[in-house]
Amino acid sequence: MPEPIYYREMRLLDKNNLGQDEDWYGNTAAIRCFACGKVFVTSQVLHRKGRVCPVCGKCKVAFTKEGVSVSEATDL
Ligand SMILES: [Zn+2]
């Protein structure tokens, strides 16, 4: 079973070192989609299973035990 070659690794937002196009406040985080550039917010309350980019659906943001994760949306 070959591994996907173009897999994008999951990353966690660094609350103390947010990028210019990232924000995280309380139960809400905003990031820029790595695929299409759209900035969108994800709410820990409203999006319990995370939220995918509303424009292209390729990027997924989710609140996890470790923090806010940004990954490729593979399980749509
Ligand atoms: Zn997108």
N, CA, C, O and the ligand as a Tripos MOL2 file, in Angstrom:
@<TRIPOS>MOLECULE
protein
  305   303    77     0     0
PROTEIN
NO_CHARGES

@<TRIPOS>ATOM
      1 N           0.8500   -1.2020    0.0000 N.3       1 MET1
      2 CA          0.0000    0.0000    0.0000 C.3       1 MET1
      3 C           0.8790    1.2430    0.0000 C.2       1 MET1
      4 O           1.4620    1.5710    1.0330 O.2       1 MET1
      5 N           0.9940    1.9420   -1.1190 N.am      2 PRO2
      6 CA          1.8950    3.1090   -1.1830 C.3       2 PRO2
      7 C           1.3800    4.2770   -0.3550 C.2       2 PRO2
      8 O           0.1770    4.5240   -0.2690 O.2       2 PRO2
      9 N           2.3120    4.9760    0.2420 N.am      3 GLU3
     10 CA          1.9470    6.1710    0.9940 C.3       3 GLU3
     11 C           1.6670    7.3070    0.0160 C.2       3 GLU3
     12 O           2.3090    7.3900   -1.0310 O.2       3 GLU3
     13 N           0.7200    8.1800    0.3430 N.am      4 PRO4
     14 CA          0.5180    9.3440   -0.5320 C.3       4 PRO4
     15 C           1.7560   10.2260   -0.5390 C.2       4 PRO4
     16 O           2.3190   10.5360    0.5120 O.2       4 PRO4
     17 N           2.1680   10.6210   -1.7190 N.am      5 ILE5
     18 CA          3.4270   11.3550   -1.8540 C.3       5 ILE5
     19 C           3.2690   12.8140   -1.4520 C.2       5 ILE5
     20 O           4.1680   13.3980   -0.8460 O.2       5 ILE5
     21 N           2.1310   13.3960   -1.7890 N.am      6 TYR6
     22 CA          1.9820   14.8310   -1.5670 C.3       6 TYR6
     23 C           1.2160   15.1350   -0.2780 C.2       6 TYR6
     24 O           0.4980   16.1300   -0.1860 O.2       6 TYR6
     25 N           1.3780   14.2910    0.6770 N.am      7 TYR7
     26 CA          0.7040   14.4740    1.9570 C.3       7 TYR7
     27 C           1.2110   15.7300    2.6570 C.2       7 TYR7
     28 O           2.4170   15.9460    2.7760 O.2       7 TYR7
     29 N           0.2800   16.5470    3.1130 N.am      8 ARG8
     30 CA          0.6530   17.7230    3.9010 C.3       8 ARG8
     31 C           0.5410   17.3580    5.3700 C.2       8 ARG8
     32 O          -0.5060   16.8990    5.8280 O.2       8 ARG8
     33 N           1.6000   17.5590    6.0900 N.am      9 GLU9
     34 CA          1.5720   17.1820    7.4860 C.3       9 GLU9
     35 C           0.6840   18.1040    8.2970 C.2       9 GLU9
     36 O           0.6090   19.3080    8.0530 O.2       9 GLU9
     37 N           0.0300   17.5190    9.2460 N.am     10 MET10
     38 CA         -0.7600   18.3050   10.1810 C.3      10 MET10
     39 C           0.1690   19.1990   10.9830 C.2      10 MET10
     40 O           1.2720   18.7970   11.3540 O.2      10 MET10
     41 N          -0.2880   20.4130   11.2470 N.am     11 ARG11
     42 CA          0.4990   21.2800   12.1120 C.3      11 ARG11
     43 C          -0.4280   21.8990   13.1450 C.2      11 ARG11
     44 O          -1.6450   21.9410   12.9620 O.2      11 ARG11
     45 N           0.1470   22.3650   14.2040 N.am     12 LEU12
     46 CA         -0.6190   23.0160   15.2600 C.3      12 LEU12
     47 C          -0.2920   24.4990   15.2700 C.2      12 LEU12
     48 O           0.8540   24.9000   15.0680 O.2      12 LEU12
     49 N          -1.3100   25.3010   15.5080 N.am     13 LEU13
     50 CA         -1.0450   26.7290   15.6600 C.3      13 LEU13
     51 C          -0.2320   26.9490   16.9340 C.2      13 LEU13
     52 O          -0.4540   26.2950   17.9540 O.2      13 LEU13
     53 N           0.7030   27.8740   16.8530 N.am     14 ASP14
     54 CA          1.4920   28.2450   18.0240 C.3      14 ASP14
     55 C           0.9080   29.5380   18.5760 C.2      14 ASP14
     56 O           1.0720   30.6140   18.0000 O.2      14 ASP14
     57 N           0.2260   29.4040   19.7040 N.am     15 LYS15
     58 CA         -0.5200   30.5400   20.2400 C.3      15 LYS15
     59 C           0.3730   31.7390   20.5420 C.2      15 LYS15
     60 O          -0.0710   32.8860   20.4850 O.2      15 LYS15
     61 N           1.6200   31.4670   20.8590 N.am     16 ASN16
     62 CA          2.5410   32.5500   21.1910 C.3      16 ASN16
     63 C           3.3150   33.0550   19.9800 C.2      16 ASN16
     64 O           4.1310   33.9700   20.0920 O.2      16 ASN16
     65 N           3.0610   32.4710   18.8560 N.am     17 ASN17
     66 CA          3.8000   32.8680   17.6520 C.3      17 ASN17
     67 C           2.8940   32.7270   16.4330 C.2      17 ASN17
     68 O           3.2230   32.0280   15.4740 O.2      17 ASN17
     69 N           1.7460   33.4030   16.4880 N.am     18 LEU18
     70 CA          0.7950   33.3090   15.3920 C.3      18 LEU18
     71 C           1.2930   34.0820   14.1860 C.2      18 LEU18
     72 O           1.9270   35.1280   14.3190 O.2      18 LEU18
     73 N           1.0000   33.5570   13.0170 N.am     19 GLY19
     74 CA          1.3880   34.2450   11.7940 C.3      19 GLY19
     75 C           0.4910   35.4430   11.5280 C.2      19 GLY19
     76 O          -0.5410   35.6220   12.1750 O.2      19 GLY19
     77 N           0.9020   36.2610   10.5640 N.am     20 GLN20
     78 CA          0.1260   37.4520   10.2030 C.3      20 GLN20
     79 C          -1.2690   37.0900    9.7310 C.2      20 GLN20
     80 O          -2.1970   37.8880    9.8590 O.2      20 GLN20
     81 N          -1.4210   35.9070    9.1930 N.am     21 ASP21
     82 CA         -2.7150   35.4910    8.6780 C.3      21 ASP21
     83 C          -3.3490   34.4200    9.5610 C.2      21 ASP21
     84 O          -4.1140   33.5760    9.0940 O.2      21 ASP21
     85 N          -3.0090   34.4780   10.8550 N.am     22 GLU22
     86 CA         -3.5930   33.5340   11.8000 C.3      22 GLU22
     87 C          -4.0520   34.2810   13.0470 C.2      22 GLU22
     88 O          -3.4450   35.2740   13.4500 O.2      22 GLU22
     89 N          -5.1160   33.7960   13.6450 N.am     23 ASP23
     90 CA         -5.5310   34.3470   14.9300 C.3      23 ASP23
     91 C          -6.1980   33.2310   15.7220 C.2      23 ASP23
     92 O          -6.7580   32.2870   15.1640 O.2      23 ASP23
     93 N          -6.1200   33.3720   17.0280 N.am     24 TRP24
     94 CA         -6.6840   32.3500   17.9030 C.3      24 TRP24
     95 C          -7.0620   33.0600   19.1910 C.2      24 TRP24
     96 O          -6.2080   33.5740   19.9120 O.2      24 TRP24
     97 N          -8.3610   33.0800   19.4640 N.am     25 TYR25
     98 CA         -8.8150   33.7480   20.6710 C.3      25 TYR25
     99 C          -9.9180   32.9090   21.2900 C.2      25 TYR25
    100 O         -10.9690   32.7000   20.6850 O.2      25 TYR25
    101 N          -9.6690   32.4340   22.4940 N.am     26 GLY26
    102 CA        -10.6730   31.6250   23.1750 C.3      26 GLY26
    103 C         -11.0300   30.3910   22.3750 C.2      26 GLY26
    104 O         -10.1680   29.5630   22.0790 O.2      26 GLY26
    105 N         -12.2900   30.2670   22.0260 N.am     27 ASN27
    106 CA        -12.7640   29.0830   21.3160 C.3      27 ASN27
    107 C         -12.8210   29.2750   19.8050 C.2      27 ASN27
    108 O         -13.4510   28.4930   19.0940 O.2      27 ASN27
    109 N         -12.1670   30.3090   19.3290 N.am     28 THR28
    110 CA        -12.2380   30.5900   17.9010 C.3      28 THR28
    111 C         -10.8410   30.7930   17.3370 C.2      28 THR28
    112 O          -9.9950   31.4440   17.9510 O.2      28 THR28
    113 N         -10.6140   30.2330   16.1730 N.am     29 ALA29
    114 CA         -9.3330   30.4140   15.5040 C.3      29 ALA29
    115 C          -9.5820   30.7730   14.0480 C.2      29 ALA29
    116 O         -10.5380   30.2970   13.4350 O.2      29 ALA29
    117 N          -8.7210   31.6100   13.5050 N.am     30 ALA30
    118 CA         -8.7910   31.9750   12.0980 C.3      30 ALA30
    119 C          -7.4600   31.6400   11.4490 C.2      30 ALA30
    120 O          -6.3990   31.9350   11.9990 O.2      30 ALA30
    121 N          -7.5210   31.0310   10.2960 N.am     31 ILE31
    122 CA         -6.2990   30.7320    9.5550 C.3      31 ILE31
    123 C          -6.5400   30.9980    8.0700 C.2      31 ILE31
    124 O          -7.6780   31.1430    7.6230 O.2      31 ILE31
    125 N          -5.4410   31.0590    7.3210 N.am     32 ARG32
    126 CA         -5.5520   31.1980    5.8810 C.3      32 ARG32
    127 C          -5.3870   29.8180    5.2480 C.2      32 ARG32
    128 O          -4.4320   29.0990    5.5420 O.2      32 ARG32
    129 N          -6.3150   29.4630    4.3870 N.am     33 CYS33
    130 CA         -6.2530   28.1680    3.7060 C.3      33 CYS33
    131 C          -4.9700   28.0530    2.9080 C.2      33 CYS33
    132 O          -4.6310   28.9420    2.1270 O.2      33 CYS33
    133 N          -4.2500   26.9400    3.1080 N.am     34 PHE34
    134 CA         -2.9820   26.7770    2.3900 C.3      34 PHE34
    135 C          -3.2030   26.4780    0.9130 C.2      34 PHE34
    136 O          -2.2820   26.5930    0.1050 O.2      34 PHE34
    137 N          -4.4260   26.0940    0.5650 N.am     35 ALA35
    138 CA         -4.6820   25.7250   -0.8350 C.3      35 ALA35
    139 C          -5.1640   26.9090   -1.6620 C.2      35 ALA35
    140 O          -4.6760   27.1230   -2.7720 O.2      35 ALA35
    141 N          -6.1200   27.6870   -1.1370 N.am     36 CYS36
    142 CA         -6.7080   28.7470   -1.9560 C.3      36 CYS36
    143 C          -6.5050   30.1460   -1.3870 C.2      36 CYS36
    144 O          -6.7830   31.1300   -2.0720 O.2      36 CYS36
    145 N          -6.0290   30.2560   -0.1540 N.am     37 GLY37
    146 CA         -5.7450   31.5710    0.3980 C.3      37 GLY37
    147 C          -6.8850   32.2140    1.1530 C.2      37 GLY37
    148 O          -6.7350   33.3170    1.6800 O.2      37 GLY37
    149 N          -8.0180   31.5460    1.2150 N.am     38 LYS38
    150 CA         -9.1600   32.0860    1.9340 C.3      38 LYS38
    151 C          -8.8980   32.0810    3.4370 C.2      38 LYS38
    152 O          -8.4160   31.0890    3.9850 O.2      38 LYS38
    153 N          -9.2150   33.1890    4.0980 N.am     39 VAL39
    154 CA         -9.1530   33.2290    5.5560 C.3      39 VAL39
    155 C         -10.5220   32.8380    6.0980 C.2      39 VAL39
    156 O         -11.5430   33.3940    5.6960 O.2      39 VAL39
    157 N         -10.5290   31.8850    7.0070 N.am     40 PHE40
    158 CA        -11.8120   31.4840    7.5860 C.3      40 PHE40
    159 C         -11.6370   31.1350    9.0550 C.2      40 PHE40
    160 O         -10.5560   30.7460    9.4950 O.2      40 PHE40
    161 N         -12.7190   31.2830    9.7980 N.am     41 VAL41
    162 CA        -12.6750   31.0320   11.2330 C.3      41 VAL41
    163 C         -13.2590   29.6570   11.5360 C.2      41 VAL41
    164 O         -14.1070   29.1410   10.8070 O.2      41 VAL41
    165 N         -12.7830   29.0900   12.6200 N.am     42 THR42
    166 CA        -13.3210   27.8260   13.1150 C.3      42 THR42
    167 C         -13.6420   28.0030   14.5880 C.2      42 THR42
    168 O         -12.8220   28.5170   15.3490 O.2      42 THR42
    169 N         -14.8080   27.5890   14.9850 N.am     43 SER43
    170 CA        -15.2420   27.6970   16.3710 C.3      43 SER43
    171 C         -15.2370   26.3310   17.0260 C.2      43 SER43
    172 O         -15.7430   25.3550   16.4720 O.2      43 SER43
    173 N         -14.6660   26.2800   18.1990 N.am     44 GLN44
    174 CA        -14.6500   25.0060   18.9320 C.3      44 GLN44
    175 C         -16.0730   24.5940   19.3050 C.2      44 GLN44
    176 O         -16.3650   23.4050   19.4350 O.2      44 GLN44
    177 N         -16.9500   25.5710   19.4760 N.am     45 VAL45
    178 CA        -18.3210   25.2900   19.8910 C.3      45 VAL45
    179 C         -19.1930   24.8890   18.7000 C.2      45 VAL45
    180 O         -19.9610   23.9300   18.7710 O.2      45 VAL45
    181 N         -19.0580   25.6430   17.6060 N.am     46 LEU46
    182 CA        -19.9360   25.4140   16.4530 C.3      46 LEU46
    183 C         -19.4530   24.2880   15.5540 C.2      46 LEU46
    184 O         -20.2550   23.6240   14.8970 O.2      46 LEU46
    185 N         -18.1340   24.0710   15.5240 N.am     47 HIS47
    186 CA        -17.5680   23.0800   14.6050 C.3      47 HIS47
    187 C         -16.8500   22.0160   15.4290 C.2      47 HIS47
    188 O         -15.6210   21.9870   15.4970 O.2      47 HIS47
    189 N         -17.6310   21.1490   16.0480 N.am     48 ARG48
    190 CA        -17.0340   20.1790   16.9650 C.3      48 ARG48
    191 C         -16.1300   19.1790   16.2660 C.2      48 ARG48
    192 O         -15.2110   18.6280   16.8720 O.2      48 ARG48
    193 N         -16.3950   18.9500   14.9920 N.am     49 LYS49
    194 CA        -15.5440   18.0240   14.2420 C.3      49 LYS49
    195 C         -14.5690   18.7700   13.3510 C.2      49 LYS49
    196 O         -13.9500   18.1800   12.4650 O.2      49 LYS49
    197 N         -14.4330   20.0600   13.5860 N.am     50 GLY50
    198 CA        -13.5490   20.8500   12.7580 C.3      50 GLY50
    199 C         -14.3130   21.4470   11.5890 C.2      50 GLY50
    200 O         -15.4860   21.1480   11.3670 O.2      50 GLY50
    201 N         -13.6160   22.2970   10.8490 N.am     51 ARG51
    202 CA        -14.2430   22.9520    9.7110 C.3      51 ARG51
    203 C         -13.2830   22.9260    8.5340 C.2      51 ARG51
    204 O         -12.0820   23.1430    8.6910 O.2      51 ARG51
    205 N         -13.8200   22.6590    7.3670 N.am     52 VAL52
    206 CA        -12.9840   22.7010    6.1640 C.3      52 VAL52
    207 C         -13.1510   24.0550    5.5000 C.2      52 VAL52
    208 O         -14.1330   24.7600    5.7320 O.2      52 VAL52
    209 N         -12.1920   24.4020    4.6850 N.am     53 CYS53
    210 CA        -12.2320   25.6760    3.9640 C.3      53 CYS53
    211 C         -13.5540   25.7950    3.2130 C.2      53 CYS53
    212 O         -13.9150   24.8990    2.4500 O.2      53 CYS53
    213 N         -14.2880   26.9080    3.4240 N.am     54 PRO54
    214 CA        -15.5930   27.0510    2.7750 C.3      54 PRO54
    215 C         -15.4950   27.2920    1.2790 C.2      54 PRO54
    216 O         -16.4980   27.1920    0.5710 O.2      54 PRO54
    217 N         -14.3080   27.6060    0.7880 N.am     55 VAL55
    218 CA        -14.1600   27.8670   -0.6420 C.3      55 VAL55
    219 C         -13.7280   26.6080   -1.3960 C.2      55 VAL55
    220 O         -14.3730   26.2070   -2.3650 O.2      55 VAL55
    221 N         -12.6400   25.9910   -0.9490 N.am     56 CYS56
    222 CA        -12.1070   24.8660   -1.7300 C.3      56 CYS56
    223 C         -12.2400   23.5290   -1.0050 C.2      56 CYS56
    224 O         -12.1670   22.4790   -1.6420 O.2      56 CYS56
    225 N         -12.4330   23.5470    0.2960 N.am     57 GLY57
    226 CA        -12.6240   22.3010    1.0240 C.3      57 GLY57
    227 C         -11.3790   21.4560    1.1870 C.2      57 GLY57
    228 O         -11.4740   20.2890    1.5670 O.2      57 GLY57
    229 N         -10.2030   22.0220    0.9060 N.am     58 LYS58
    230 CA         -8.9770   21.2110    0.9580 C.3      58 LYS58
    231 C          -8.2470   21.3090    2.2820 C.2      58 LYS58
    232 O          -7.3850   20.4820    2.5810 O.2      58 LYS58
    233 N          -8.5840   22.3080    3.0740 N.am     59 CYS59
    234 CA         -7.8740   22.5680    4.3120 C.3      59 CYS59
    235 C          -8.8470   22.3750    5.4690 C.2      59 CYS59
    236 O          -9.9870   22.8360    5.4110 O.2      59 CYS59
    237 N          -8.4050   21.7040    6.5040 N.am     60 LYS60
    238 CA         -9.2840   21.4550    7.6390 C.3      60 LYS60
    239 C          -8.6700   21.9850    8.9200 C.2      60 LYS60
    240 O          -7.4860   21.7740    9.1810 O.2      60 LYS60
    241 N          -9.4650   22.6660    9.7100 N.am     61 VAL61
    242 CA         -9.0250   23.2020   10.9940 C.3      61 VAL61
    243 C          -9.8830   22.5550   12.0700 C.2      61 VAL61
    244 O         -11.1040   22.4670   11.9350 O.2      61 VAL61
    245 N          -9.2380   22.1060   13.1350 N.am     62 ALA62
    246 CA         -9.9920   21.4600   14.2070 C.3      62 ALA62
    247 C          -9.3520   21.7530   15.5530 C.2      62 ALA62
    248 O          -8.1290   21.8310   15.6720 O.2      62 ALA62
    249 N         -10.1830   21.9110   16.5500 N.am     63 PHE63
    250 CA         -9.6910   22.0180   17.9180 C.3      63 PHE63
    251 C          -9.4610   20.6170   18.4540 C.2      63 PHE63
    252 O         -10.3760   19.7940   18.4700 O.2      63 PHE63
    253 N          -8.2580   20.3500   18.8860 N.am     64 THR64
    254 CA         -7.9250   19.0360   19.4150 C.3      64 THR64
    255 C          -7.3840   19.1940   20.8280 C.2      64 THR64
    256 O          -7.2490   20.3070   21.3360 O.2      64 THR64
    257 N          -7.0850   18.0890   21.4380 N.am     65 LYS65
    258 CA         -6.5110   18.1380   22.7850 C.3      65 LYS65
    259 C          -5.1840   18.8830   22.7950 C.2      65 LYS65
    260 O          -4.8300   19.5400   23.7740 O.2      65 LYS65
    261 N          -4.4570   18.7680   21.6880 N.am     66 GLU66
    262 CA         -3.1440   19.4110   21.6140 C.3      66 GLU66
    263 C          -3.2430   20.8880   21.2710 C.2      66 GLU66
    264 O          -2.3100   21.6510   21.5200 O.2      66 GLU66
    265 N          -4.3760   21.2950   20.6990 N.am     67 GLY67
    266 CA         -4.5160   22.6830   20.2950 C.3      67 GLY67
    267 C          -5.2750   22.7590   18.9740 C.2      67 GLY67
    268 O          -6.0430   21.8600   18.6320 O.2      67 GLY67
    269 N          -5.0500   23.8350   18.2470 N.am     68 VAL68
    270 CA         -5.7250   24.0240   16.9680 C.3      68 VAL68
    271 C          -4.8720   23.3910   15.8720 C.2      68 VAL68
    272 O          -3.7350   23.8000   15.6370 O.2      68 VAL68
    273 N          -5.4340   22.3940   15.2120 N.am     69 SER69
    274 CA         -4.6870   21.7110   14.1710 C.3      69 SER69
    275 C          -5.1280   22.1890   12.7980 C.2      69 SER69
    276 O          -6.3000   22.4880   12.5680 O.2      69 SER69
    277 N          -4.1610   22.2530   11.8930 N.am     70 VAL70
    278 CA         -4.4300   22.5940   10.5000 C.3      70 VAL70
    279 C          -3.9170   21.4330    9.6620 C.2      70 VAL70
    280 O          -2.7490   21.0570    9.7640 O.2      70 VAL70
    281 N          -4.7810   20.8700    8.8410 N.am     71 SER71
    282 CA         -4.3620   19.7070    8.0570 C.3      71 SER71
    283 C          -5.1090   19.6810    6.7460 C.2      71 SER71
    284 O          -6.0140   20.4780    6.5010 O.2      71 SER71
    285 N          -4.7080   18.7460    5.9100 N.am     72 GLU72
    286 CA         -5.4120   18.5440    4.6600 C.3      72 GLU72
    287 C          -6.7170   17.8100    4.9660 C.2      72 GLU72
    288 O          -6.7390   16.8810    5.7730 O.2      72 GLU72
    289 N          -7.7880   18.2260    4.3240 N.am     73 ALA73
    290 CA         -9.0800   17.5920    4.5480 C.3      73 ALA73
    291 C          -9.1430   16.3120    3.7360 C.2      73 ALA73
    292 O          -9.3590   16.3430    2.5250 O.2      73 ALA73
    293 N          -8.9540   15.1890    4.4070 N.am     74 THR74
    294 CA         -8.9050   13.9140    3.6930 C.3      74 THR74
    295 C         -10.1360   13.0690    3.9580 C.2      74 THR74
    296 O         -10.4390   12.1410    3.2080 O.2      74 THR74
    297 N         -10.8380   13.3950    5.0250 N.am     75 ASP75
    298 CA        -11.9520   12.5260    5.4280 C.3      75 ASP75
    299 C         -13.2830   13.2650    5.2870 C.2      75 ASP75
    300 O         -14.0370   13.3910    6.2520 O.2      75 ASP75
    301 N         -13.5590   13.7440    4.0950 N.am     76 LEU76
    302 CA        -14.8000   14.4800    3.8660 C.3      76 LEU76
    303 C         -15.9760   13.5240    3.7380 C.2      76 LEU76
    304 O         -17.1090   13.9630    3.5420 O.2      76 LEU76
    305 ZN         -9.3580   26.8660    0.5340 Zn       77 ZN77
@<TRIPOS>BOND
     1     1     2 1
     2     2     3 1
     3     3     4 2
     4     3     5 am
     5     5     6 1
     6     6     7 1
     7     7     8 2
     8     7     9 am
     9     9    10 1
    10    10    11 1
    11    11    12 2
    12    11    13 am
    13    13    14 1
    14    14    15 1
    15    15    16 2
    16    15    17 am
    17    17    18 1
    18    18    19 1
    19    19    20 2
    20    19    21 am
    21    21    22 1
    22    22    23 1
    23    23    24 2
    24    23    25 am
    25    25    26 1
    26    26    27 1
    27    27    28 2
    28    27    29 am
    29    29    30 1
    30    30    31 1
    31    31    32 2
    32    31    33 am
    33    33    34 1
    34    34    35 1
    35    35    36 2
    36    35    37 am
    37    37    38 1
    38    38    39 1
    39    39    40 2
    40    39    41 am
    41    41    42 1
    42    42    43 1
    43    43    44 2
    44    43    45 am
    45    45    46 1
    46    46    47 1
    47    47    48 2
    48    47    49 am
    49    49    50 1
    50    50    51 1
    51    51    52 2
    52    51    53 am
    53    53    54 1
    54    54    55 1
    55    55    56 2
    56    55    57 am
    57    57    58 1
    58    58    59 1
    59    59    60 2
    60    59    61 am
    61    61    62 1
    62    62    63 1
    63    63    64 2
    64    63    65 am
    65    65    66 1
    66    66    67 1
    67    67    68 2
    68    67    69 am
    69    69    70 1
    70    70    71 1
    71    71    72 2
    72    71    73 am
    73    73    74 1
    74    74    75 1
    75    75    76 2
    76    75    77 am
    77    77    78 1
    78    78    79 1
    79    79    80 2
    80    79    81 am
    81    81    82 1
    82    82    83 1
    83    83    84 2
    84    83    85 am
    85    85    86 1
    86    86    87 1
    87    87    88 2
    88    87    89 am
    89    89    90 1
    90    90    91 1
    91    91    92 2
    92    91    93 am
    93    93    94 1
    94    94    95 1
    95    95    96 2
    96    95    97 am
    97    97    98 1
    98    98    99 1
    99    99   100 2
   100    99   101 am
   101   101   102 1
   102   102   103 1
   103   103   104 2
   104   103   105 am
   105   105   106 1
   106   106   107 1
   107   107   108 2
   108   107   109 am
   109   109   110 1
   110   110   111 1
   111   111   112 2
   112   111   113 am
   113   113   114 1
   114   114   115 1
   115   115   116 2
   116   115   117 am
   117   117   118 1
   118   118   119 1
   119   119   120 2
   120   119   121 am
   121   121   122 1
   122   122   123 1
   123   123   124 2
   124   123   125 am
   125   125   126 1
   126   126   127 1
   127   127   128 2
   128   127   129 am
   129   129   130 1
   130   130   131 1
   131   131   132 2
   132   131   133 am
   133   133   134 1
   134   134   135 1
   135   135   136 2
   136   135   137 am
   137   137   138 1
   138   138   139 1
   139   139   140 2
   140   139   141 am
   141   141   142 1
   142   142   143 1
   143   143   144 2
   144   143   145 am
   145   145   146 1
   146   146   147 1
   147   147   148 2
   148   147   149 am
   149   149   150 1
   150   150   151 1
   151   151   152 2
   152   151   153 am
   153   153   154 1
   154   154   155 1
   155   155   156 2
   156   155   157 am
   157   157   158 1
   158   158   159 1
   159   159   160 2
   160   159   161 am
   161   161   162 1
   162   162   163 1
   163   163   164 2
   164   163   165 am
   165   165   166 1
   166   166   167 1
   167   167   168 2
   168   167   169 am
   169   169   170 1
   170   170   171 1
   171   171   172 2
   172   171   173 am
   173   173   174 1
   174   174   175 1
   175   175   176 2
   176   175   177 am
   177   177   178 1
   178   178   179 1
   179   179   180 2
   180   179   181 am
   181   181   182 1
   182   182   183 1
   183   183   184 2
   184   183   185 am
   185   185   186 1
   186   186   187 1
   187   187   188 2
   188   187   189 am
   189   189   190 1
   190   190   191 1
   191   191   192 2
   192   191   193 am
   193   193   194 1
   194   194   195 1
   195   195   196 2
   196   195   197 am
   197   197   198 1
   198   198   199 1
   199   199   200 2
   200   199   201 am
   201   201   202 1
   202   202   203 1
   203   203   204 2
   204   203   205 am
   205   205   206 1
   206   206   207 1
   207   207   208 2
   208   207   209 am
   209   209   210 1
   210   210   211 1
   211   211   212 2
   212   211   213 am
   213   213   214 1
   214   214   215 1
   215   215   216 2
   216   215   217 am
   217   217   218 1
   218   218   219 1
   219   219   220 2
   220   219   221 am
   221   221   222 1
   222   222   223 1
   223   223   224 2
   224   223   225 am
   225   225   226 1
   226   226   227 1
   227   227   228 2
   228   227   229 am
   229   229   230 1
   230   230   231 1
   231   231   232 2
   232   231   233 am
   233   233   234 1
   234   234   235 1
   235   235   236 2
   236   235   237 am
   237   237   238 1
   238   238   239 1
   239   239   240 2
   240   239   241 am
   241   241   242 1
   242   242   243 1
   243   243   244 2
   244   243   245 am
   245   245   246 1
   246   246   247 1
   247   247   248 2
   248   247   249 am
   249   249   250 1
   250   250   251 1
   251   251   252 2
   252   251   253 am
   253   253   254 1
   254   254   255 1
   255   255   256 2
   256   255   257 am
   257   257   258 1
   258   258   259 1
   259   259   260 2
   260   259   261 am
   261   261   262 1
   262   262   263 1
   263   263   264 2
   264   263   265 am
   265   265   266 1
   266   266   267 1
   267   267   268 2
   268   267   269 am
   269   269   270 1
   270   270   271 1
   271   271   272 2
   272   271   273 am
   273   273   274 1
   274   274   275 1
   275   275   276 2
   276   275   277 am
   277   277   278 1
   278   278   279 1
   279   279   280 2
   280   279   281 am
   281   281   282 1
   282   282   283 1
   283   283   284 2
   284   283   285 am
   285   285   286 1
   286   286   287 1
   287   287   288 2
   288   287   289 am
   289   289   290 1
   290   290   291 1
   291   291   292 2
   292   291   293 am
   293   293   294 1
   294   294   295 1
   295   295   296 2
   296   295   297 am
   297   297   298 1
   298   298   299 1
   299   299   300 2
   300   299   301 am
   301   301   302 1
   302   302   303 1
   303   303   304 2
@<TRIPOS>SUBSTRUCTURE
     1 MET1         2 RESIDUE 1 A MET
     2 PRO2         6 RESIDUE 1 A PRO
     3 GLU3        10 RESIDUE 1 A GLU
     4 PRO4        14 RESIDUE 1 A PRO
     5 ILE5        18 RESIDUE 1 A ILE
     6 TYR6        22 RESIDUE 1 A TYR
     7 TYR7        26 RESIDUE 1 A TYR
     8 ARG8        30 RESIDUE 1 A ARG
     9 GLU9        34 RESIDUE 1 A GLU
    10 MET10       38 RESIDUE 1 A MET
    11 ARG11       42 RESIDUE 1 A ARG
    12 LEU12       46 RESIDUE 1 A LEU
    13 LEU13       50 RESIDUE 1 A LEU
    14 ASP14       54 RESIDUE 1 A ASP
    15 LYS15       58 RESIDUE 1 A LYS
    16 ASN16       62 RESIDUE 1 A ASN
    17 ASN17       66 RESIDUE 1 A ASN
    18 LEU18       70 RESIDUE 1 A LEU
    19 GLY19       74 RESIDUE 1 A GLY
    20 GLN20       78 RESIDUE 1 A GLN
    21 ASP21       82 RESIDUE 1 A ASP
    22 GLU22       86 RESIDUE 1 A GLU
    23 ASP23       90 RESIDUE 1 A ASP
    24 TRP24       94 RESIDUE 1 A TRP
    25 TYR25       98 RESIDUE 1 A TYR
    26 GLY26      102 RESIDUE 1 A GLY
    27 ASN27      106 RESIDUE 1 A ASN
    28 THR28      110 RESIDUE 1 A THR
    29 ALA29      114 RESIDUE 1 A ALA
    30 ALA30      118 RESIDUE 1 A ALA
    31 ILE31      122 RESIDUE 1 A ILE
    32 ARG32      126 RESIDUE 1 A ARG
    33 CYS33      130 RESIDUE 1 A CYS
    34 PHE34      134 RESIDUE 1 A PHE
    35 ALA35      138 RESIDUE 1 A ALA
    36 CYS36      142 RESIDUE 1 A CYS
    37 GLY37      146 RESIDUE 1 A GLY
    38 LYS38      150 RESIDUE 1 A LYS
    39 VAL39      154 RESIDUE 1 A VAL
    40 PHE40      158 RESIDUE 1 A PHE
    41 VAL41      162 RESIDUE 1 A VAL
    42 THR42      166 RESIDUE 1 A THR
    43 SER43      170 RESIDUE 1 A SER
    44 GLN44      174 RESIDUE 1 A GLN
    45 VAL45      178 RESIDUE 1 A VAL
    46 LEU46      182 RESIDUE 1 A LEU
    47 HIS47      186 RESIDUE 1 A HIS
    48 ARG48      190 RESIDUE 1 A ARG
    49 LYS49      194 RESIDUE 1 A LYS
    50 GLY50      198 RESIDUE 1 A GLY
    51 ARG51      202 RESIDUE 1 A ARG
    52 VAL52      206 RESIDUE 1 A VAL
    53 CYS53      210 RESIDUE 1 A CYS
    54 PRO54      214 RESIDUE 1 A PRO
    55 VAL55      218 RESIDUE 1 A VAL
    56 CYS56      222 RESIDUE 1 A CYS
    57 GLY57      226 RESIDUE 1 A GLY
    58 LYS58      230 RESIDUE 1 A LYS
    59 CYS59      234 RESIDUE 1 A CYS
    60 LYS60      238 RESIDUE 1 A LYS
    61 VAL61      242 RESIDUE 1 A VAL
    62 ALA62      246 RESIDUE 1 A ALA
    63 PHE63      250 RESIDUE 1 A PHE
    64 THR64      254 RESIDUE 1 A THR
    65 LYS65      258 RESIDUE 1 A LYS
    66 GLU66      262 RESIDUE 1 A GLU
    67 GLY67      266 RESIDUE 1 A GLY
    68 VAL68      270 RESIDUE 1 A VAL
    69 SER69      274 RESIDUE 1 A SER
    70 VAL70      278 RESIDUE 1 A VAL
    71 SER71      282 RESIDUE 1 A SER
    72 GLU72      286 RESIDUE 1 A GLU
    73 ALA73      290 RESIDUE 1 A ALA
    74 THR74      294 RESIDUE 1 A THR
    75 ASP75      298 RESIDUE 1 A ASP
    76 LEU76      302 RESIDUE 1 A LEU
    77 ZN77       305 GROUP 0 **** ****
